[in-house]
Amino acid sequence: MRRSAHRFRPVPPRRLVAAATVVLLGATLPLSTGPAADAAPRVPACSADPAARLTSVPSPEGFLGFPLGTGQQRVVTNEELRGYLGAVDAASDRVVTGSLGTSALGRPLPYAVVSADRHVRRGTLERIADDVRSLRDPRRTSPRRADGIAERGPAIVWITANVHGGETSGADAALKTLYELAAGLSCEVARRNDNVVTVIVPTQNPDGRAAGRRQNEYGFDLNRDWFARTQRETDGKIELMRRLPPQVFVDAHEMGGRQYFFPPNADPIHHEIAGEAVDWINRIGEANKAGFGFNGACGGAVTTECYFNYSTYDLFFMGYGDTVPAAGFGAAGMTFEKGSASTVADRVQQQFHTQWATLGWAAAHRREVLDGYFRLWQDALTQGRAGALEPNEVVQPGNTVQFPVPQQTVRSYFLLPDRQLADARALVARLRRMDVEVYEVTRPVRLPTARAYGGRGVTGLTVPEGAYWIPMDQPQKHWIQAILGEDAYAPFPYFYDVSSWSNPLLMGLNAVWTGTAVRPRARLVERIETTGGGRGSAAPPWGSYRYELDSAAAAEFTFTLLGRGVALVRDPGTGAVGLPARALTGELDRAARRLGVTLTPRRTPATGSPVVRPDVGLFAGTGVSTTSGSHGEARYVLGKRWGLGLTPVTTADINDNTPAFTDRTALVVPDGSSPTGGLTAAGQAHLRAWVAAGNTYLGVRNEGTRLARAAGLTSTTEQPKPSGYTVIGSHLRVDVDGDSPVALGRPVEDFQFNNDDPILNPSSTGTNVLRYPTGATFWANGYTVGQDTLRGTVALVDEPTGAGRAVLFAFNPLFRAYNESGLHLVANALLAPGGGARPSAAPPHTTGVDPARAAAAAAPAPANLGGQWRPLRIEVAAADLSRTAAVVDRFTDTARVSVAGGSAHLVIPNPGGLQADEHPFFGDLVRALHDERIPLRSVVG
């Protein structure tokens, strides 16, 4: 089966561009056209001695003062990584270096480009980059020119590592790879350098590397951030990829155990990843197998005791360092994983062998890859013009397609401008920064038929002026569908991560798609700042400006204004915000334009309820990490993006009623595993009194809702999850109760992201702001089993106590900072009355508890097997339970088993919240079940 791919732009390094950060901010390089490289033989003069090297180029061992991969007791530091790249650059004409930008803590993110010296000369690398980019747009590149590029030019291969800070061996191996390419004189080295331009990024997470932790400084897993690009470490990397687009991309990791994983991948593979890329991935896997045996990486023999394929690591979620290079750049995007239980020497050696074998394959198949690269973009254009979606398939032996892509035609997406326009513009900017062509409609266009998100048909829709049109008839067709598609259509129910990430659903936008061939009057959006926002016609000095606070982007602008001391008022009916005309400085006007917020001038002063900047405490509980989970997400969204000073509030602060707690006007309690947060009876009384005095409690997911229940702040109770119930990062429709100020600016029906969240019964003492429908409007996408259990339950509750309120999210509204509709709800909660004005001192007496709330507090909470993370799950046929149990017993005695509907469900507690690759045995268990030929109906890792 044939599939296809996309289009972009490259970035040069230090000696080509004096300040790489300028390039990353969008400066256009003076890239010339013409042949990609001199017409030279594919292999220049070289040595038959594989050990021949230039002595002028320092080896890693010589530079560092210790040998790589010999069990040294310390990790190569970030400074040493940067220093070595600079030393090789200074010593070798084959290398140029640069920086992708800086990390959250300001550490540089170095990279090196290495190839034959004639490829990296000033001007030539720019021509190579320009030629490769031109292959990505067959509308502007003739087959004849593409053939010439493929005949003469090198392919581009990326070697990246250490996206998870504690997974260090890929970075060490990348130094060895750089040295061999920069210093080697053998014919093997010459073939690689002559046929390939290699981009090496040794560490993608210097802050995590320095701290020895998986996440970055804000607790983000950077290998989940690729489509949203919320973190600066991700953003700079993708900007360089736009300028030096890869045809092969390696992301080197570590995992539990001792084995090594390289593709072929486990199912599922996202259906919009081009067939050429999947073919290259699988063939590189075969080359790696041969390399392991030939180079003695497994002790001298090719053996699956050393490596495995077709298991654990899928190619599905569009946030990974393999799926985004594959779907967004048409590359052979690959995750390599080495078991961290092996010695340092083995880890570094095997990481080097896979990098070297991959480069060897790319060099040997350079012409074929470049020809295929052009062809996959041609296929994308053909499919987009016809509105054809790629069918999905499985590659893992024994699997079958269980959820096929339906027969439907998709030719255009439209983002409608009637609400949440700033978030729609944010999505447009996100698409443009992946080289998707987006147009602003300049004259209304009628669609005979269309589909609205949420599974509804629409007839006779008129798309108004100001809407955004994303046609599929363009090279980035695959990426458009992968990001905007309502359903990802997983062919097989194995999920290493979430199953839904449709951007319009995450933002709750009013959007439609159609299979009708239309070409509306529209203009190309170059930069989102030019399409709306800003003052337009100025208001008089005595007048005001007004904007809709109905989006996450508008919320960020609101907190920016409050942080500058601007006096704001809000219409309690519509949620719109007004500000004095005199307060709008040029800086704030530019901020509005950058965020896509439209400011409407008025000749009258602004009126409404005052909006006050909240003084937020962030609950740290007892020993909670500040760089993981929703605590880190709160630090990033509320602290970094919204500029709110977050005061840590501990369990002891609440129990002792200290000023660190009582002086705050809002308290955010992130997700966690404690049902009470460690509060004593006195602490719970202090919390109730503090809320009653006019403050806001904002609780997230498990710990946030359970702590509130234990303290008598809510009458919601939690349902146990029935056997087999599974919701894997999915979207569901919710009804919105507009009586709560938390719902201001949201539509009457919205979408909410559920990731195996607690199931809450409605409150009898508060407003059930978001409720799952009971009737025909109930709707879910992604992978859900037993989702009817959610009918009539609630996702968000606004509970009044005295003059204050408790706002309880059953889901995580801060999830990865890309759940924009959730971010907007959090902003509403913090800005609602009772959450801004500083209260008087809390009453000295204990606030009484409503009987319904007291009953809820006394009700036992369901067992929380997974802490703040979902447990690990395996589903098999009930008839296979005994065989499955025998295998599971070899690994653990803590699995819980239930049988329902002909399936046996095994739930493995995961109190540490470990990912499948971090877990000490889950990956080995799944592979053992495969070895026993036990069919797996679903796996949730």
N, C-alpha and C positions, 0 to 999 in steps of 0.2 A: 504494500500500500504506500502511495506517495503522500507526503505532507509538505509543509514549507516554513517560512521565516520573516525578516524586518530591515530597518534603516537607521544610521547615526553619524558621529564625528569624533576624532582622536586628539590627544594632547602630548606635546613633547616635554622632554625633561630639562634638567638644569642647564646644560650647555646650549640647548636650543632656545630656551626661554628663560631669561634671567630670573623672572619672578613667576613661578608656576601658579601661585595663587591668583595672579591677574588672569591667567588663562582660565582657571576654574571658575572665575566670576563671570565668564562669558565673553572675554575678549576674542575677537576673530583673528585667527592666525593668517598671515599672508601665504596661504598654501597655493602652490602653483600646480599646473597640470602637466601631463606628459607621461612618459614611461616611468614605471615605478622604480626601476633600478637600471643600472648600466647593463647592456647586453653582454653578460659575462658567462663563462661556463659555470654550470651549477656547482661544481666542486673545484676550488682553486688548488694550487699546490699545497700539499699537506704531508704530514709525517706518517709513516706506517707504525711508528711507536706510539701506543695508546697513552704512555706516560709522559710524552714530550709536552712541555709547558714553557711559557714565557716566564723567566725568573724575575722579571721586573714587576709582575703582578703579585701582590701579597696574597698568600693563602689565608683562609679563615684561621687556621691554627697559628700561623705566624703573626697575624694581626692581633688575635685575641690573647695569645699566650697559653692556650690550652687546646687540645684536640677536640673537634666536634664529635659527638656521638661516642664518647668513651666512658660514659657513666659519671661525668663531672657532676658535682653536687650543687651546681648553681646554674641558673638559666642565663643565657646571653641577654644582656640588658638592652633596653631600647637605645641607649646611647651607643652601645657597641654595635648594634645593627646599623644605625645611621653612620657611625664612623667607618665601618667596613665598606658600606656602599660608596661613601665618598673616597675612600682610599683606592678602591678598584677603579672608580671613575677617573681619578687623577693619573692612574698608572696604565690604563688601557684605552686605546682608540676605538675599541668595540663597545664601550659603555658610556651612556649618559644617564644622569640621575636627576631627580626632582622630588617634589613633595606634593602629596594629594591635598594638603591643608593641615589642619591640626585636630587633635582629639578634643573631647569635652574639657579636659584639664590643660589643654594647650600644648600637648606633646606633638611633635611633627610626625607625619605619616609618610615615610620615605618610599620611593620606588626607584627601580633601575630599568633601563631599556638596554638590552644587549643583543648584538647581531654582528654580521660582518661589518668591518669598519666603513665600507662604502655605503652601507645602508643607514648608518647613524650620522653621517656627515650633515652639516647644516644645509638645509634645503631638501636633501634627499629623503630624510625621514618624513618631512612634511608631504612630499610627493607620494610616498608609499601610503601614508595615512589618507591622503585625499583620494587615491585610487581605490583603496579598500572601501572607503565611504561611498564612492560612486557605484560600487557593485550593489549597494543596498537600495538603489533607486533605479530600476530598469526603465523607468519612464524617461530618464535623462541620460542613460548610458546605453549605447547601442551594443548589440551582441558582438560586433566586431571589436569595439573598444574593450569590452569585458574579456574577450578572448586574448587580446594583447596583454591586459593586466595579468591574467592567469598564466600566460606564457612566461612573462618576465619577472613578475613581482613576488616577493616573499609573503607567506601567510603570517598572521599575528597570533601568538600564543601567550596567554596570561598564566602565570604561576603565582597564586596568592596563598596566604597561610595565616594562622593565628587570629582568625575572626573571633574565636573564643579564647580569652586571654590566657587560660591555664593550659591550653593545648599548644605546646611550644615547639614540638619537633619539626613541624612543617617549615617553620621559619628558619631553624638551624639548617635543615636540608636545602632550603632555598639559597642560603649563603654558599653552600657547596656547589649547587647548580650554577650560580652566578660565576663562581671562580672557574669552574671547568669551561664555561662558555667564553669567559674573558681571557683565560690564560692558555687553554688547551691548543696544541698544535697538530693533534691527530686528525685523520680524515673524518672520524665520527663527529668531532667537534665542528670541523669545517662544513660538513653536510648540514648540520643543524643551523649554524650561523648564516650559511648562504641561502637557505630556503625559508628561514623563520626569523621574524623579529620577536624576541621574547621580552615580555614585560613582567618584572618580578616585584611583588609587593610582599615583603617578608612578614610584616605584621599589620593587620587591619584594626587592631584593638590594643594600642600601646598602654592605655590606662589599665585595662584588664590584665595585660601581661605583667605590668609592674606590680599589680596587687595579687597576681596569681589566682584570679577569679574568671569565671566564664563571661560575665556581663561587662558592659562598659561602666563608666562612672555613674550613670543614671539607672543602672539595673536593666538595661536593654540587651536582649540577645540580638546581636548585630546580624546574625544569620536569619532573622525574621523581619528585617527592616528594609528589604530591598525595594519593594514597590512603593512604599510610603516615603522612604528617605527622610525620616524624622530626625535621624542622628547625623551629625556632621561627618562622622567617620565614613558613613555610607555615601553621603552626598558627593564628597570629593572624589571617591573611587568611581562612581558612575559617570561623573563628568569626564574623567580621564578615559573611561571606556567609550564614551561618545566620540572621542577624538582619535582613539586608537582601538577600533572595534575588534574584538577577538573572534577568531574562527574556532579556537580551542581555548577552554577556560578551566583551570584546575583550582579547586578550593580545598586545601589540605587541613584536615582535622585530626583529633584524637578521640577515642571512645573507650568504653570499658573492655576488659578482657585483653587478649594477646594477639588476636587475629588482625588481618588487614582487609578492609573493604575497598574495592574499586568496582565500577560498573562492569557488566549490566546491572541496572537498578532493579529494586523491587517495584512491583505495581503499587499504586497507580502512576502512570505518566500522563501529564496534562495533554489533552487531545490537540491543543494548538501548538505544541512543540513540533517543529518541522521534522519530517521523516529523514531528511539528510542528516540533521543533527543527531537524531537517535541512532542512525546507522554508524556515524563516526564514533559516538560514545561507545557503542558496543564493540566496535573493532579496536578502539584504543584499549578497551578492557582485555581483549585477546592479546594485544601487544604487551600489556602489563603482566599477564600470566606468563608469557614467554620470558619477559625480563626478569621476573622473580626467579625462575628456574636457572636461567643462563647466568645471572649475576650472583647466584648463591644467596639471595635474600632470604630464602626459607631454609637455609642450611644445606643447600646444594641440590634439592629436588623440587620439582613442581608438585605441590601438595596442598589440598584444601585445608589441611591442618593449619596452614599458614595464612591463607586468605579465603574470602568467600565473596560471592556475587549473588544477584537476584534475591537479596534479603535486606530487611531493615530500612534501607535508605531509598525512598521513593523520589520521584521527579514531578511533584504535583503542586504543592503550595507555592504561590508566586511571591514568596518573600525570601527565598533561599539564594545562596551563591552559586547554585547550578541552574535552577529553573529560570531565573531572570536573564542570565547570559544566554540561555537557550531560547526562551520565548521572545525576549526583548531584543536580542542581538544576533540571533541565528547561529549561535556558537554551539560547539559540543561542550556544554556546561557539565562539570563533573565534581562530585564530592568524593574525596579520598579520606579514609578514616583508618588510623592505626591504633591498636589497642594500647592503652596507657600502662597496662600491667607489665609490658615488655621492658627490657632494659633500655636505657637511653641510647645505647649503641644501636640496638635493633630498630628503635623507632626512627632515628635519624637515617640509618642506612636504608630502610625500606621506603621512607618518604622520598629519599633521593632517587631510588630506583624507579619509582612510579613517575616522578617528574622527568627523569632522563628518558625513560621508555616512551612517555607521551610526546616529548619533543622529537624523539627519533621517528615516531609514527607520523607526526605532522610534517616533518621534513621530507620523509619518503613519499608522502601523498599530497604534497603541496599543490600541485597542478589540479589534481582531482578535487581537492577541498575548495580551491578558489573557483573552479568551474561550478561546483555544487552550490557554493555560496551565492553566486549570481542567480542560479536556477531557482533556489528556494525563495528568493525575493520575487522572481517572475511568477512563481506559483502563488505566492501570497496575493499579488495583484490580480491574477486570474480569479482566485477564489473570492477576493473582496468584491470584484466587479459583479460576480454571479451571486454574491451573498451566501456563499457556501461555507459551512462550518466543517472543520476536520472531524471525521469519525474518531472515536477513541478505540484503543486496542490494549491488549495486555502482552507483556513480554516474558513474564515469569512462568516457567514450565508448570503446568497443572492448573493455572488460573483461566477463567473465562470472563468475558465481558458481562457484567451483571447490570450495568446501568448505561445503556448506549446513548450517545448523543441523538436527540430526536431529529427527525427530518423536518427542518425548518430553514427558512431563508432570512438572513440578517444582512441588510445592506446599509443601514444607517442607525446611529444613536442620536437622540436629541436630549439635551438638558434644558428643561423649561425654566423661564426666568420669573415665575410668579412668586416664588419664596426661596429662602435660603440661597440667595443669589451669590453671596460672598463665598459660600462653600462650593457652589457650582464653579465659580471662578478659580477657586483653589484646585479643584479637580482638573480644570482646563490647564492650569499652570503645570500640574503634575504630568499631564499627558504631553504637553509641549516639550517638557524637559526630558521626555523619552522620544522626541522627534515625531510625535503623532501630529498630523495636520488637523487642526480644529478651526472651525469657521463660526463667525457670529452672523446669524440670520438678519438680513437687512430688509426683507419684505416677507410678510406672512406666507406660509406654505401649507397646503391642505394635504393630509395623509388619509387616503381612503380607509386603510386599516393600519393598526399599530398594536403594540403590546406594552402595557404599563407594568412596571415592576410590582411584583406581588402576584403574578400569574393572571392578570386581567387583560381581556381584549378591549380595544378601543376602536370605534369607527367614526369617520368624519372628523378627525381631530385637526384643528387649525393650529399650527405651530407659530407662535407670534414672533414679531421682530424682537431681537435681543436674546433669543434662544441660542444655544450652542449646538452646532451640528458636527458630528464626527462620522464622516463617511468611511465605510469599510474598503472602498476602492482606493487603497493606498498601500504602500509597502508595509506599514506597520499593522496590517490587518490582524496578525496573530496576537500581538500585544494588546490591541484594542479589545478583542474578544476575551482575552485572558483576564483583563482588569475590569472591563465594563459588563461582561456577560453576567446575566442574573444567576446562572448555575454553572458550576465548574464541571459537572458531569464526570465524577470519579467513576472509572470503569469497574473498579474492584474496591470493596470496603476495607482497605487498610489505610490507616491515617496516622502519619507521624506528626501531623500538626492539625490545623483547622481545615474545615471542608468548605467554607464560604468566606470570600473576601471581596465580593462584588462592591466596587467603590461607590456606586450610587446608593446601594443598600446601607453601607457603612455610614454614609452621610445623610441618609434619609431624604435624598433629593427627589424632586418630581421629574422623572425621566421616562422616556419611552424608546422603544426600538421598532423598526419596521423592515419588512422585506420588500416594500414597494420601491421601485427605482425612482428616486426624486433627485433633483438638483436645484435646490433653492437659491435665490439671490443671497449671497453671503460673502463676507470678506474674511480672509485668513487672519487669525489671531497670531500676531508676532510675539507680543509681550502682554501679559494680562493687565499690566498697569495702564495700558493705553485703551482698554476696552470699557472702563467704568471706574467709579470711585473718584474721590477728590471733590473739589469745590464746584467745578463746572462754572456756573455763574455765581458770583460771590453774594453772600447775604450782607445786608447793611450792618454797620457796627452794633446797632441796637437789636439786631435780629438774632437768628439762631440757625443751627444746622440740625437735621434730623436723620437718623438712620435706623434700619430695622435690626434689632438684636435677635435674629432668628437663626444664627449659625455659629459654629465654632470660631470662624474667622472674625465675625463681628464681636464675639465675646472677648477674643484676644485684643481687639482694638479698644473695647471698653475698659479692660484692665490697664491698657497702655495709657488711656486718658486719665483714669483715676490715679495711676502712678505719677502722672505729671501735675496732679492737683486740680484737674479740670472739674468744675461743678457740673454734674450730670443729673438729669431727671428722666424718669421712665413713665410712659403711659401705662397705667395698671391694666388697661383693657387690651391693648395691642402688643405691649412689650417694647414698642419703639422708644428710642432714646433721643433726647435733645441736649444740645450743648450751646453755650453762648458763642456767637459769631467771633467775638474778640479772642476767644480761647484757641481758635484754630490757627496754629502756627504753620509755617511751611513744613517743618519736620513732621507734625501730626498729619498734615494733608498728605504728605508722601507715605506715611504709614497706612493711611486709609487706602491709597492707591495700591500699595504693595499687597495689602490684605484683600483687595477687591471689594471694599465697603463703599457703597454709594452714599454720599452726603448730599441731602436735599436742602438747598437754602430756603429760609423763611424770613419774612419781614417782621415777624413778631417774636418776642422772647419765648424761650422754651418753657413749657409747663408740665407738671406731673409730680410724681413722688420722688424725693431725693434718692440718688443711688450712692451708697457709701462703700468705700473700699474695705473689704473685710480684713480683720486681723486673724490669720489662720494658724491654728496649731495642728501639727501633724503627729498623730499618735504613733509612738515608737514601741509601745507595749513593753514586754520584758524580753530583752535580747533580740529584737527584730532587726534584721539586716536592713540598712538604709539604701543598699544598692541592689535590691532584687525585688521582683514582683511588683504589685501595685504601689508599694511604698516608693520605689524608685520612679515609677511612672508619675506619681503625684509630685515628687520632687522636680521632675522634668517639666510637666505640663503647668502646674501651678506656680512653681518657683522660677524655672528658666524661661518658659514662654510667656507666662502671664505676669511675671515680675512680682509675685506676692512673697513677702518675707515669711517663711515657714518656720515657726518656733517648734522645736521638738517638745512633745508632751508625753511623759512616761506614765506608766501605771502608778508609780509612787506619787507623781504630781497630782493625779486625780484623787487617789486615796487620801492624800494629806491636804488637798485643796490649796495647793501652792499657787503663787501668782503666775507661774509659767502656764498653768491651766486657766485660772480664773480671769486673767487679763485678756484672754482671747475672746473674739466674737464668733468664731467658727472653729470646729474641731473635725478634722478628716481622719476617719479610722479606716486604713486600708485593709485589704484582704489578709487573712491569716488563718491559723488553725485553732486558736483559743476560743472557746465559747463564751468566755467572760472577760477576756483581756486582763485577767488577774485582778479585777476590781473586787475589793471587799464590800460588805454591805454598806459601810460608810462611804466608800468611793462611789457606789451606785447612787446613793442619796445625794452626794455632791454633784454628780453628773445631772441628775434630774433637776436639782435646784438651779444649776447653771443654765440648762436649757430653758427652764421656766422664767428665768430672768430676762429672756429675750435673745438668746443665742441659738446658733444652728449646729446641730450634730449631723454629719454626713458620713454614713456608714456604707462600706463597699463589700458586697458579696458575703462570704461565710462569716468571718469575724465581725465585719462591720454591722451585719444585721443581727447576729447572735448576741453580741455584746449589748446592743440596744434592747433586745428582748429581755435579757437577763436583768437589765437595769430598770425595766418597767417603762420603757419609752414607746412600746408598740404592742398592738394586739395581734399582729401577724404571728402565725405559727408555721412551722416548716414540715412539709410532707416528706415521708421516706420515698426514695426512688424505687419504683417497682423493678422486678427482675427483668433484665435485658434492656432497661431504659438507657438510651444513649443519645446524647446531643453533642456532636463533634463540631464545635465552632460554627454554628449555623445561624441563619437569620429567620426570625419569625415576625409576623405582623402583630402589632399591639394596638389596642384602642387607647386614646389619650383623653384623660379627664382635664379639661381646660379650666376647671375651678381652682386648681392649684397654681400659684405663681411659678412653680417649678416647670410647668408646661408652657409658659409664655413663649410664643413664636413657633411652637411645634404644630404640625397638622393634626387633624382629628384622628387620622390613622397614621401610624408610623411603623418603622422596622427596628427591631432590637436584636443585638448580637448575644447569643446564648452559648456558653462554652461549658456545658455540664454544670450549670449554676444551681444553687439551692432552689427548691420549689416552694414558694411562699403562698399560703392561703391569704385571701383578702383581709384587710384590716377593717374592724368595726368601729374604730375610733379615729380614723384619719381618712385622707383622700387617697384612693388607689389610682395613682397618676397614670401608670401603664399597666394594662390588663390584657392578657391573652384572650381573644374572642372565644365564645362558646359555640357560635353558630357557623354558618357557611363561609364567613370571612376568615376563619382560622386558616393560616397558611404558613408553611415552613419550607425552607430550602436547605441545601447542604445535606449532610448525612444525619438523619434522625431516626430513632427507633423508639416507639412508644410515646411519640410526641403528644398524643391526645391527652396524656396525663396533665399537660400544661393548660388545657382549656379552663378558662375561668380563674386561673391563678394570676398572681401579680408579679410584675418585674420592678416596679418603683412605687414607693409609698411615701406620702408626706404626712407626718404625724405631729399635730400640735401638742405642745405642753406649755401651759401658761402663755407667756408672750413669745416663746421660741418654738422651734420645730426640730424634729428629727427626720431627715430625708434618707431613706433606706433603698439602696440599689441591690436587687438580687443578682444583677450582672456586674461586670467590671466596666464602668463607663470610660475608664482611662486606658483600656486595653491597648498596649503598644502605641498609644498616642495617635492611632489612626481611626478610632471610632468617633468620628466627628459629631454625630448626633448625641452620643453620650457625653462628650466634652461640653456641648451646649447645655445639656441638662445640669451638669455639675456647676457651670457658671450661673445658671438660673438659681440653683439652690444657694449658692454663696451670696448672690445679690438680692435674694428675696427679702422682704421685710422680716425682721427678726434675726437676720444674719449680718447686718451691717452696722447699725447704730450701736455704739458702746453702751452696755447696760449699766444700771446701778449695781452695787455689790450684791452678790447672791444672798437670798434670805438665809438666816442662820438655821432655820428649822428644816427638817426633812420634808421634801415635797411628797404628798400622798400619791398613791398609785391607783389608777382606775382598776376596777375589779376585772375587766376583760384583759387588761394588760398584766395584771397580777397572775391571772390564770395562764396567759401565754408564757410568762416567765417561769412558771412552775412546770410547764409541759416539757418533757425530755426532748432534746434535739436528736434527730437521726444520727446514727453512727457516721462519723466523718472520716472515711477510710483514707481519703487523699489529701487531707489538710487543705491548703489553698489550691492544690492542683488536682486534676482528675486522676483517679487510680488507673492502673494498667488493666486492659480488658482483652480477653480472647473469647471468641465464640466459635463453637464447633457443633456438628450435629449431635443430638442427644445420644445417638447410637455409638458415637465415638468417644463418649465421656470416659469410659474405663481406661481406654488406651491413652487418652489425653492426660488423665489423672496420674497414670503411671509415669509419664514423662515429667509432668509438673512436680511430682514428689521428689524428683532428683534435684530440683532447684530450690523449692520452698515448701514450708508446711503452713503458710499463712493465707493461701488462696482460698477465697470463698466461692462456693459453687451453687448455682441455681439452675433449674431446668424449666423452660417455658416455651410453648409453641414449637416443639420439636428441636429446640436448640439448647445446648448447655452453655452457660455463661460462667466464665472464670474471672473473678475480680481479684487482682493482686494489689494489696495496699502499697501506697507510694508516699509515705508521710514526708519524705524529703523533697517531694515535688520534682523528682529527677526526670530529665528527658530520656527517651529510650536509649540514646547513645551513651548517656552517663550512667544508666542503671547497671548494677553489677552483674545481672544475669538475664534481663528481659530479652535482649537480642539473641543471646545463646539459646534461650528457651524456645523462641519462635523458630529458630533454625533447627533445633532438635525435633520440633513437631513436623517441620517440613521433611526432615530426614526419615522420620517414621511414616511418611506419606499420609499424614492425617490432614484431610482437607480443612482449611481454615475459612470459616464463613465471614469473619471480620476480625480485625486486630486494631486496637487503639493503643498507641504507644506514647 
